Amino acid sequence: MAGLRSTSSRVQTRVARRAFTLIDLLTTIAVITVLIGILLPSLGTLRETARRTVCRSNIRQIGFGIASYADERKGLIPSSIFKADSSSRRESELQEMMTLRLDTMDMQGRGVVSAWDGLGLLHEGEYLRGPKVYYCPSHTGLHPFSRYAPVWGDRNSQEIVCNYQYRGSGPDGSRYLFRMEPLKAALVSDGMRSARDFSHVVGANILRADLSAEWYPDPSRFVSGILKNGVDDASPAESRDVDQAWRHLDISRPN
């Protein structure tokens, strides 16, 4: 019996030694917390990288749509009511170049032939079929796809706004795709109606006039800084600021 008690005592001692103390538990929790803190930023970076890739794919598809549209019209790219010729250009409306479809109730007296406008003409002409191609997954502003999804198939002419800014011409004023100078001028970019529409903040995916799609890094946030006065729909960026942003994207090339 004494031997059994001795054996039982040794087993209990081993079990007691294997048990976690409160200090062990707190230490483990602290280590896990530190690891999560280290990994979370990396996971966030990976998610944003994936969203940038989807955004660049959207930009590239828009470029294919513009090229197909222009091929059937002797090189002429989609027109926009907000980008009139130099004699009647509405400078105050340049920031509206994210608009795809007009609310014709608001466009009375402007001679609107089609409710679709700008890049929206690519959808109307079935050059681009999927509505989501017009929306950046990194967008945090006032124009997410979910806001307009119910009216894409609506026959009533309600306004639809996308997440991409359309220039409507080259910096030289030409609307003929293959005559634009310089060839590396920016033609489509992240939205620039306001700083919140510039989806990636520290850069942008850009479609250039030669139809190349590329990432423009802007870690100093120069472009979003230009647009900072337009923080919402009630106070959009000034058209001169949008023009300045385009000029900056024209000359800025990735390393």
Secondary structure, 3 states (H helix, E strand, C coil): CHHHHHHHHHHHHHHHHHCCCHHHHHHHHHHHHHHHHHHHHHHHHHHHHHHHHHHHHHHHHHHHHHHHHHHCCCCECCCCCCCCCCCCCCHHHHHHCCEEECCCCCCCCCCCCCCECCCHHHHHCCCCCCHHHHCCCCCCCCCCHHHHHHHCCCCCCCCEECCEEECCCCCCCCCEHHHCCCCCCEEEEECCCCHHHCCCCCEEEEEECCCCEEEEECCCCHHHHHCCCCCCCCCCCCHHHHHHHHHHHHHCCCC
